[in-house]
Amino acid sequence: MNHAITLELQFFLISILWGAILLLAYDVLRIIRRLIKHGTIILAIEDFIFWVIASIFIFAMIYDQNNGIIRGFSVMGVTIGMVLYHYILSSFLVNTITKIIQILLSPFIMAINTVKRFFHFVFLKGKKIVNFLARRLKKLKNSFKIRFNTRRQAVAAKKRKKAEQKALEKKKKDELVLAKRKAKADQKEREKQSRNHNAKNSKATGQKSGKNAADDRNNLPVTKNASEPSLISTKRRKAELSLKPTADRQANQSHKSAEMNRTIQNQKSDKDARAKQNVDPKAKQNMDTRAKQNVDARVK
């Protein structure tokens, strides 16, 4: 047989072998997937990585065996090897190897499951305990908040009461101060009125005494002798002198009594002033006649 044909036949058989090896490697992934569950995204990623690596190995084999020249029969050999392996050995190997591995890993799996159950039980119990404690803490927190709010409200109410009491006391003090000021102002006005009234009374008494003295002078009898006018003039002078100090004394006494009455009895002084203003005219005439008689007696 020609040497070139033998080389091509050898290359064809090697490509069939490489197809079987590729599916054997893929069956290893299948076994791992049966033992450990994978998601669709992870499966897609694993398949992509596997076929990239497989293409690199096939290209290396072609480069080594045929100087990197891709031949149709080599691709056909790879596909024949993959098909033969898939229909002859693939399912048998995958099932038997997975069962053997499951039997070998069954005690470890049981131990892992028991540990998982134990931790799951502990986790559930711990979760219940934590939830119970959280509920209790929440209740305590709410009760503490309620107590704190009640105390704060009580303190605020006390502060309000104190503020209201202080405001009332201040208001009462202000009212008392205003009342005292009003009383002082009223007292001063009364004192002024009493002073004015007493001054008017003193002036009126002085004027009356002067008028009475003038009337007494005019009512004196006329003498016939020449010596009588001198005696009458001297008597008149004495009467005037005697009347002046009496009027001054009366004014001073009235002024002193007014001052005393001002400080002690303002109301009584007002009543006396009103009573003096409301004296009957007959009583005034009697007082005038009595004063005239007293002046006449002194003159005589």
NORZIBEL-V894073 format. One record per residue. RES is the residue in one letter. SS is DSSP state (a for helix, b for strand, c for the rest). PHI is phi in whole degrees, 0 to 359 (* if undefined). Layout:
BEGIN
res=RES ss=SS phi=PHI
res=RES ss=SS phi=PHI
END
This chain:
BEGIN
res=M ss=c phi=*
res=N ss=c phi=292
res=H ss=a phi=294
res=A ss=a phi=293
res=I ss=a phi=294
res=T ss=a phi=296
res=L ss=a phi=296
res=E ss=a phi=292
res=L ss=a phi=295
res=Q ss=a phi=297
res=F ss=a phi=296
res=F ss=a phi=294
res=L ss=a phi=294
res=I ss=a phi=296
res=S ss=a phi=292
res=I ss=a phi=297
res=L ss=a phi=297
res=W ss=a phi=294
res=G ss=a phi=295
res=A ss=a phi=295
res=I ss=a phi=296
res=L ss=a phi=298
res=L ss=a phi=290
res=L ss=a phi=298
res=A ss=a phi=294
res=Y ss=a phi=290
res=D ss=a phi=295
res=V ss=a phi=300
res=L ss=a phi=298
res=R ss=a phi=296
res=I ss=a phi=297
res=I ss=a phi=297
res=R ss=a phi=292
res=R ss=a phi=289
res=L ss=a phi=285
res=I ss=c phi=237
res=K ss=c phi=287
res=H ss=c phi=235
res=G ss=c phi=274
res=T ss=a phi=295
res=I ss=a phi=293
res=I ss=a phi=294
res=L ss=a phi=299
res=A ss=a phi=297
res=I ss=a phi=294
res=E ss=a phi=297
res=D ss=a phi=298
res=F ss=a phi=298
res=I ss=a phi=296
res=F ss=a phi=298
res=W ss=a phi=288
res=V ss=a phi=294
res=I ss=a phi=296
res=A ss=a phi=297
res=S ss=a phi=296
res=I ss=a phi=296
res=F ss=a phi=295
res=I ss=a phi=296
res=F ss=a phi=296
res=A ss=a phi=296
res=M ss=a phi=297
res=I ss=a phi=295
res=Y ss=a phi=295
res=D ss=a phi=283
res=Q ss=a phi=271
res=N ss=a phi=230
res=N ss=c phi=60
res=G ss=c phi=80
res=I ss=c phi=269
res=I ss=c phi=276
res=R ss=c phi=251
res=G ss=a phi=295
res=F ss=a phi=292
res=S ss=a phi=291
res=V ss=a phi=295
res=M ss=a phi=296
res=G ss=a phi=295
res=V ss=a phi=297
res=T ss=a phi=293
res=I ss=a phi=296
res=G ss=a phi=298
res=M ss=a phi=295
res=V ss=a phi=292
res=L ss=a phi=299
res=Y ss=a phi=295
res=H ss=a phi=295
res=Y ss=a phi=275
res=I ss=a phi=260
res=L ss=a phi=245
res=S ss=a phi=298
res=S ss=a phi=296
res=F ss=a phi=298
res=L ss=a phi=297
res=V ss=a phi=297
res=N ss=a phi=294
res=T ss=a phi=295
res=I ss=a phi=294
res=T ss=a phi=295
res=K ss=a phi=294
res=I ss=a phi=300
res=I ss=a phi=294
res=Q ss=a phi=296
res=I ss=a phi=297
res=L ss=a phi=292
res=L ss=a phi=269
res=S ss=a phi=300
res=P ss=a phi=296
res=F ss=a phi=295
res=I ss=a phi=294
res=M ss=a phi=297
res=A ss=a phi=298
res=I ss=a phi=295
res=N ss=a phi=294
res=T ss=a phi=298
res=V ss=a phi=297
res=K ss=a phi=299
res=R ss=a phi=298
res=F ss=a phi=298
res=F ss=a phi=294
res=H ss=a phi=295
res=F ss=a phi=298
res=V ss=a phi=298
res=F ss=a phi=296
res=L ss=a phi=296
res=K ss=a phi=297
res=G ss=a phi=298
res=K ss=a phi=296
res=K ss=a phi=296
res=I ss=a phi=297
res=V ss=a phi=296
res=N ss=a phi=296
res=F ss=a phi=298
res=L ss=a phi=296
res=A ss=a phi=295
res=R ss=a phi=296
res=R ss=a phi=297
res=L ss=a phi=296
res=K ss=a phi=295
res=K ss=a phi=297
res=L ss=a phi=299
res=K ss=a phi=297
res=N ss=a phi=296
res=S ss=a phi=296
res=F ss=a phi=297
res=K ss=a phi=298
res=I ss=a phi=297
res=R ss=a phi=298
res=F ss=a phi=297
res=N ss=a phi=294
res=T ss=a phi=296
res=R ss=a phi=297
res=R ss=a phi=297
res=Q ss=a phi=294
res=A ss=a phi=297
res=V ss=a phi=297
res=A ss=a phi=295
res=A ss=a phi=296
res=K ss=a phi=299
res=K ss=a phi=299
res=R ss=a phi=296
res=K ss=a phi=299
res=K ss=a phi=299
res=A ss=a phi=297
res=E ss=a phi=295
res=Q ss=a phi=298
res=K ss=a phi=298
res=A ss=a phi=296
res=L ss=a phi=296
res=E ss=a phi=298
res=K ss=a phi=297
res=K ss=a phi=296
res=K ss=a phi=297
res=K ss=a phi=300
res=D ss=a phi=298
res=E ss=a phi=297
res=L ss=a phi=297
res=V ss=a phi=298
res=L ss=a phi=296
res=A ss=a phi=296
res=K ss=a phi=297
res=R ss=a phi=297
res=K ss=a phi=297
res=A ss=a phi=298
res=K ss=a phi=298
res=A ss=a phi=297
res=D ss=a phi=297
res=Q ss=a phi=297
res=K ss=a phi=296
res=E ss=a phi=298
res=R ss=a phi=296
res=E ss=a phi=299
res=K ss=a phi=299
res=Q ss=a phi=298
res=S ss=a phi=295
res=R ss=a phi=298
res=N ss=a phi=300
res=H ss=a phi=294
res=N ss=a phi=294
res=A ss=a phi=296
res=K ss=a phi=297
res=N ss=a phi=297
res=S ss=a phi=295
res=K ss=a phi=296
res=A ss=a phi=296
res=T ss=a phi=295
res=G ss=a phi=296
res=Q ss=a phi=295
res=K ss=a phi=295
res=S ss=a phi=296
res=G ss=a phi=295
res=K ss=a phi=296
res=N ss=a phi=296
res=A ss=a phi=295
res=A ss=a phi=296
res=D ss=a phi=295
res=D ss=a phi=295
res=R ss=a phi=297
res=N ss=a phi=291
res=N ss=c phi=273
res=L ss=c phi=292
res=P ss=c phi=289
res=V ss=c phi=274
res=T ss=c phi=269
res=K ss=c phi=269
res=N ss=c phi=286
res=A ss=a phi=284
res=S ss=a phi=282
res=E ss=a phi=293
res=P ss=a phi=299
res=S ss=a phi=294
res=L ss=a phi=297
res=I ss=a phi=295
res=S ss=a phi=296
res=T ss=a phi=296
res=K ss=a phi=297
res=R ss=a phi=297
res=R ss=a phi=298
res=K ss=a phi=299
res=A ss=a phi=296
res=E ss=a phi=297
res=L ss=a phi=296
res=S ss=a phi=290
res=L ss=a phi=284
res=K ss=a phi=298
res=P ss=a phi=297
res=T ss=a phi=297
res=A ss=a phi=295
res=D ss=a phi=297
res=R ss=a phi=297
res=Q ss=a phi=298
res=A ss=a phi=296
res=N ss=a phi=296
res=Q ss=a phi=298
res=S ss=a phi=295
res=H ss=a phi=296
res=K ss=a phi=296
res=S ss=a phi=297
res=A ss=a phi=295
res=E ss=a phi=297
res=M ss=a phi=297
res=N ss=a phi=293
res=R ss=a phi=300
res=T ss=a phi=286
res=I ss=a phi=261
res=Q ss=c phi=229
res=N ss=a phi=287
res=Q ss=a phi=294
res=K ss=a phi=294
res=S ss=a phi=297
res=D ss=a phi=296
res=K ss=a phi=296
res=D ss=a phi=296
res=A ss=a phi=296
res=R ss=a phi=296
res=A ss=a phi=296
res=K ss=a phi=294
res=Q ss=a phi=292
res=N ss=c phi=264
res=V ss=c phi=286
res=D ss=c phi=291
res=P ss=a phi=294
res=K ss=a phi=294
res=A ss=a phi=296
res=K ss=a phi=298
res=Q ss=a phi=297
res=N ss=a phi=298
res=M ss=a phi=296
res=D ss=a phi=294
res=T ss=a phi=295
res=R ss=a phi=297
res=A ss=a phi=296
res=K ss=a phi=296
res=Q ss=a phi=297
res=N ss=a phi=294
res=V ss=a phi=292
res=D ss=a phi=296
res=A ss=a phi=294
res=R ss=a phi=293
res=V ss=a phi=297
res=K ss=c phi=293
END
